Amino acid sequence: MSRSLATEPFLDVLPMPAAVATLRDGKVTLSRINSGFRQIDAEAGPKGALDCSDMRARIHRFLEGDALRDVFEWTLGQAVDARYYRVVLTRRSGARARRCLLSLIDRTPEERTEHSLRREMAIDALTGLPNRAGFEDRLEEVLAKGGREQYAVLALNLDRFSRINACLGGIVGDELLISVARRLKGALRQPDVLARTGGDEFAILLSGVSRSDDATEVAERIRGALAIPFTLSDFEVRIGCSIGIALGASLAADHEDMVRHAQFAAKRAKRTGLPEVYRSEALDVMRAEFSIETELRRAIDSGNLHLHYQPICDLATGRIVSFEALARWRTEAGEDIPPARFIPVAEEAGLIVPMGRWALDEAMRTLAGWDRVSGASCGLTVAVNLSAVQLRRDNLVALVERTLAAHNLAPRRLTIELTESAIVSDRDPTAETLRALKALGTTIAMDDFGTGYSNLGYLQSLPIDLLKIDRSFVSGMLANRDKVAIVRAVLSLAQTLGMRTTAEGIETEALEQTLGALGCDYGQGYLYARPVDAERAYQLLLERNR
């Protein structure tokens, strides 16, 4: 643009840069200009303001059209020195000449404030790292440029952080998070992006990574860095982590999907204790479990679950002395879902507590019904399996007392079965609950004994009446000396501690006789019966105990 343009007096009155633009012979020129616009034109360099960005093209389109006003945003310069303007083009109605008034409203302060706020909103105030929004913005930029096959996202969850935070206080918790962020930063390369995406959650964007082995190697390096104890406010703190990995090369997904997939893999890593790479088939399993959860919730609400009963026999007399109540579920579509599938889902979804309450009530209702049919006590007990989750979350003693009273049953008619792992976890609260149940008069059985990690000294201190030897030791024991030795040791231990024993998985008379000879008290298995409904269970009682 020529620097000899005249300055229009009325333009100098305007409190903003302004000029008159004219379209002549198909070309946009400036015929008038004020001092403010002249300064901007000088700042624009040798080509002038018209040839910065698409200013000339926008004015050209306006002058060729019929509109009387047009507004658009325009940026002069780049990066930190950029200035931001709102360009307003106006012309009089009916004007034949292809010309307009061009005025510039400086929006630089507002834009810079907005950019500053946006940066602050994308930063975690505690660690100074990008937060979830900032991390996803960075990831979106990377994926938009292509080459996703060279990137991987890691989702990292700290183990036991909430417990540490509760025990040592929020200040120590914050100090730990800051220290973890520093350790993680030190374990990564310069191009990698580290972010804190939640309370105890971090995310990492790895560049130059295309194979799962490469990403897993980084994950193991991170685990090694966090394995060294942290010294915080006179406390030595150890903290582990679970790491999930999503590879860009294996995913046709957007940035949100990559983060979600990495987080899903991190959940699996919590169970396995190892870094896990996201695989679509694992998501299919999760969706199936979610479907089961939805149907199971509906089944509990509508009363579509039912109990089957498997007899437990006295090995000395062959008589049925008890039944174990086992939950069964047939969906509305008629599909039988095995307990091995729906019980873990119920525990994960928090449905195991209402399910346990229902099972206890239903089992006691059935036992009371058998008593009524018999005209007196039928002489049986019923064993009900309760989950470790219910042991922790429910007031089990009050529940048992209330349920027995509702069906007018003595506490000795109920056996509560808990797995070995449930009994030995959270030892002190568990022991207190078991003692209260024992004082109530119920029988306490440790199920699946031998599959967990019981401390024998602790076992001695618990009010356990009955050890159930897991079927994995009983099945095939006649052909396996090691299994015989294990069973013999369990029976000897139980006798020493004054506990009775039940062997699970008895399928042959030879096995029954051997266990009886070894001193086992009771037996359970297909030799006697498979789990059956309440009516058939009562018929078995009549047939066997005549």
N, C-alpha and C positions, 0 to 999 in steps of 0.2 A: 504494500500500500504506500502511496506517495506521502511523504512527510510534509508536503506543501498545502495540504487541505486547509480550507478556511474553517474558522471556528464560528459557528452560528451563535449569535448573542443569546437567543432564547434557550439554547442547549446548556449554556453556562449557568443558567438559573437553576437547572435541575440538580438535586443533591446526589447525583449518582452519575457514573460514566454513561454517556449517551452519544448516539451518532444517527445520521440519516443514511439509510442504505437504499441504493437505487439499482434496478435491473435494466441494463441497457445493452442491446445487441447480444442478449443471452448471457451477460456477465454481470455479477454483483460487484458494485463498487460503493465506497463511502463518499458521499458528496459533502457532508457536513460532519463535524466532530467537536466534542467539547474537551476541556483540558483533562478531565478525569479519564475519558476514553483514550486520549492521546498517551497518557501515562501507561495504561494497560497495553496499548498497541506497541509501545516501546519495550515493555517487559516481555512481550511475546516473541521478540527476536526479529531477525531480518525479514521474515515473511509476513509479519504482522498478525493481528488477532484473527482476521478472517480465515486464515489458513491453519489455525490451530483447531485440532479435533475436526468436527464436521460443521463448524459454524457457517461457512459459506454455503454448504449444501442445504442446511436447514432454512437459511434466509431465502435461497433460490426457490425452494419448494413453496415457501409462504408467498413470495411475490408473484409466482405463477398461478397461485390459487385465488380463491375468492374470500377466504376468511379475513376477518378484520383484526383478529388477535391470535397470537400463538405464544406459548410459554414452554421453555425447556431448560434443563440443567446443563451447565457448561463448566468444565474444569480447565484451569490454566496452570501449566506446570505439572510436576510429578512428585510423588512421595511426600516427604515432610514439607517441601516448599510449595506444594500445590495450593491454589486459591480456588474457591468455589463460588460460582455465580448462578443466579437465576436470570435467564435471558427473556426479555419481554419484547415481542414484536407487535406493533400496532400501526394502523393506518385509518384514514378517514373513510367513511362510507361514501361510495360513489366516485372515489378518486380514480381518475383515468391513469395517472402516472403510476408506473410500477415502482413505487418507493414506499418506505415505511420508517417509523421511528424505532430505533434499536436502543434499549436501555438495559443496563446490567445492575442487578441487586446483589450486593456482596453478602454471601452466606457463609463465609469462611469461619467466623467464630462459632456459629451453630454447628457446622459440619465437624469442626475439630473437637468440640465438646461431645458431639454424638459419637465420634470415633473413639474418644477417650473413655466414655461410658461403656461403649461396646467392648473395648479391651478389658476394662475392669470387670464387666459381667462375665467374661470368658476366663477369668483367672481365679484360682482358689486362694482365698485370703490367707489361709493358714500356711500353706507350703509354697505359695508363689508359682505353683505349676498351673498349666491350663486345667480348667474344670471340664465337666462332661461336654458342655456346649462348645467350649474352645477346642477340645479334642475332636469332636465331630466335625467342626468347621474345617480343621486342618486336614482331617481324613477325607472330607468331601473335596477339598481342593486337590489333594493328591490323586484321588480316583478320577476327577474330571480331566486331569492331564493325561490319563491313560497309563498303561504299564502296570496295572494292578497286580500282575503276576510277580512283581518284584517286592511286594509288601505283605506284611502279616500284622495282625492285631493280637495283642496279648491282654487278657483280662486277669487281674491279680486280686485275690481276696485274702486279707490277713486272717489267720486262724486265731480264735479266742480273743480277738481284740475287745469285744464288748465286755467280756469278763475282766480283762485287765483294766479297762476303763472304769468299770464299776468298783473294783477292789482298790485301785491305786488313785482314783480320782481323775477328773477331766484334764487337769493341768499336766499330769504325767502322761495321760493319753495323747494330748496334743503334742507333747515333746516327743513321744514315740513316733507319731505320724511324721513329724518333721525329720526325725533321724532316719526313718524308713525311706522317705523321699530322697534324702542325700545318698543313702546306700544304693538305692535303685539307680539314681543318676550316675553314680560311679561305676555301675556294672554295665552301662549302656554306651553305645558309640555316639559321636557328636551328631550325626544326622537323625538319630532316633528321637521320637517325641514321647515324653513321659507326662502323664496327666493324672490328677486325682479326681475320680469320677463319682465318688460317694464317701460315706463315713470312713470305711476301712477298705475301700476299693480303689485300685489304680488301673490305668490302661496304658499300653505302650504300643506305639506304631513303629514297627521295624522296617527299615528300608534295605533293599538288596537281599531280600530273603525270599526264596521261591520254593524251598523244600521243607517238609515237616521236620527233618533231622536238624536242619540249621536253626529253625525256630525253637525246637526242643532243647538244643544245646544252649541257646540264650536263656531259656527258662531255667535250666539246671544251674547256670551261672548265677542267676538271680537268687535261686533258692540257697545256693552256697553262700552268697553275700549276706543274706538275712539269717543264716544259721548261727552266725557269731552273736553272742549275747549283747544286748544293749544295756549300757549303764546310764540310768536315768534317775536323778534326784535320790541318790543313795540306794536305788533298787537295781538289781540285775534282772533284766527281762529277756526271756527267750520267746520268739514268736515265729511261727511257720507261715506258709502261704499256700494257696491253691491257685494254679495257673491254667487258664484255658487259652487255646490258640485257634485263631481263624486265619487260614491262608487265602490271600487274594487270588492266587492262581487256581484254587479249587472252587471258588464261589463266583457265581454270576449274580452278585448282590450289590445293593447300594451300601453307603457307609453305615447306616443304622443297622442293617442286617449283619454286617461284619462285626459290629460291637455286640449285638445280641447273640450271635453265634459263639463268639469268644466267651461271653458270660455263661452261656449254656454249657460250654466245655468246662468252664471253671467249676460249675456245680458237680459235674462228673468227677473232676479232679479232687473235690472234697471227699468223695467216697473212696476213690482209689489211692489217694495219697501221692499221685504222680501227675506231672503235666499231661494234659489231655488235648489232643487235636480234634477240632470239630469235624464230625462226619454226619452227612445227611441222614444216614440210617439211624443214628442215635436220636436225631430229632423225631424221626418217625416213631421210635419207641416212646419218646416223651409225649408225643401227641396221642398215642394209644393209651398211655397211662392217664393222660388228662381226660380222655373219653371215658375210661373206666371210672375215674374220680367223679365225673358228672353223673354217670348212671348209678354209681354206688351211693352217692348222696341222695339221689331220688329214691333208691331202693330202701335206704334207712328211714327216710321220711314216710314212705308209703307202707313200710312193714313187709317188704318182699324178701328179706333174708330169713333163713330158717336154720335150725340146728339139727345135726345128726349126732347119734350117740354110738360110741364104740365101747364094748364091754371090757372090763378089767377083771381078771379071774385070779382067785387064790390058787397058787400052784400046788398046794398040798391037798386041797379038796376038789378043785375044779369048778367051784361055785363062783358065780358072778358076785363081786363085792362092790363094784362101782361102775359107773359109765363116765367116759370123758365126752363132754359136749364140744362139738366141732362146728364152726360156722360154715354154712354152704350158701351159695348164691347162684340163682338162675336168672338171667336177664329177662327183660320183657320180650326180647326176640327169641327166647328159649335156649340161649347159650349158657352152659355151665362154666363159670369162671372159677378156676381152682384157687384155694386160699393162698397159695404161693404167689399168685399174681395180685389179688386184691388186698391182702393184709398189708404188704409194704406200701401200697398206694394209700391205704387208709391211714397209716402211721404218718406218712409224708404230708397228707392233706389235713391232718388234725381230726379225721373222722373216727379214729380208733377209740376215742373216749366214749362218744355216744354208742358206738358199736359194742364196746365192752359192757356198758351199762345194760344195753338190750340183751346181750348174751347171758349175763348174770341173772337178770329178771326172768328171761324165758326158760333157762335151765331150772331155776327154782320153781317156776310155775309148773313145769313138766313133772318134776319130782313130787310136788304136792298133789298133782293129778294122779300119779301112780299110787300114792298113799290112799287117795280116796277110792280108787278102783279096788285096791287090796282090802279096804275096810280098816286098815291100821297102817303103821309104818311098814313099808316094804323092805326095810332093813338095808337100803342102799345109800351110798353117797354119790354125789355127782361132782366131777372135776370140771372147773371152768378155767380156761386160759385167759390171763390178763396180760396186757402189754406193758412194757417198761415205760412207755409214754403215759399210760393211765396211772401207773404207780407214781410218777412224778407230778402229774397235773391234777389228779382227782383226789378227793377226800375218800380214800378207799375204805377206811374203817367205817365211816358213817354210811357209805353206800351199802356195804355188806350188811351192816346191822339193820338198816332200813328195809332192804330187800328180804332178808330172812323173816323179819317181823311181818311183812306184808303177806307172806305165804305160810306163816305159822310153822316155820321149820327151825329145828335146833341147829346151832352153828356147827355141831359135829357132822351134820349131813353134807356140808360143803367142803370141798377141797379146792384150794386156789393154786393153780399151776402158774409158775413164772419161770421163764428161761434162765439159764445160768448167767448169761450176760446181763439180763435185767436185774438180777439179784446183786451182782457184784459191782454194778455201776452206782455212783452216788451212794457210797456205802452207809454212811451214818443215817441219812434220812430213810433209806430203804430198811435198814435194820430196825429203826424205830417203828416204822409202819408194820413190818412183819411181827414184831413183838406185840403190837396192839391187836393185830388180827389173831395171833396165837392166844392172847389173853381173852379174846372174845369167844374162843372155843373152836375155831375153824382149823382145818388141816392145811399145812403149807407144804407144797411139793416143788422141788427143783426139777424142771423139765430139761431134757437134752443134756443131762449131766455128762461131762467129759469132752464137750465140744467147745467149752469156753476156757477161761483162765482163772479158775477159782484158787484163791489162797487158802490152803487147808486150815491154817490158824484162824482165818476169818470165818471159814465155813463152820468151824467148831462153835463159834460165838453166836451163830444165827439160829433162830428157833425153827429149824427145818425138820419136818416129820418124815418126809419121803423123798428119796432120790430116784429119778426115772433115768435108767441107763439108755442112752441114745441108741436108736436102731442101727446106726452105722457100726457099732461094736457088737451088737447081737447077731445081726444078719450074717450068715456065713461063718460064724465063730467056730463051728465044729470042724472046719477045714483050715483053721488059721490059729496057730498056737499063740500068736501075739494077742489076738482078740480075746482068747480064753484067759490069758494072763491079765489083761486089762479088766475084764469083767470080774475076775476073781479078786483083783485088788480093790475095785469099787465096792464089792460086796463086803470085803473085810473092813474097809473104811467105814461103811455104813453101820456095820455091826458094832464097831468100836465107838462110834458117835451116837449109838442108840437110835438109828434111823431105819425105817423100813425101805424096801427096794421094789421097783417095778421095772421089768425088762420090756422094752418096746420092740416091735418087729418080729414077734414069734410067729413062724409060719409052719413049723413041723412039730410033730409029737416028740421026736428025738431031741429037738432043741428045748422044748418045754421040760422034758424029763431031766436033761442035763442042767438046766438053770435051777430047777427045783433041788437037785442033788447038791448044787454048789451053795445053796442057802438063800436063793432069791425068793422073795415073798409072793410077788404078784407078776402076772404076765398079761401082755396086751399085743394083739396082732391078728392077722387074717386067719390064723388057726381057729380062733374063736368066732370072729365075725368082722366084716367090714363095717364102717360107720353106716348106720341105718336111721330111719326116722323114728320118732318117739313111740309110735304104735308098735312098730316091729321090734324095737328095743325091749318093750315090755313083754312081748311074746317070747323073745329070747330068754328073758329073766325067768318066765314061767317054765319054759322047756328045760333050762339047764339046772334050775334050783329046785326041781320037784323032789 
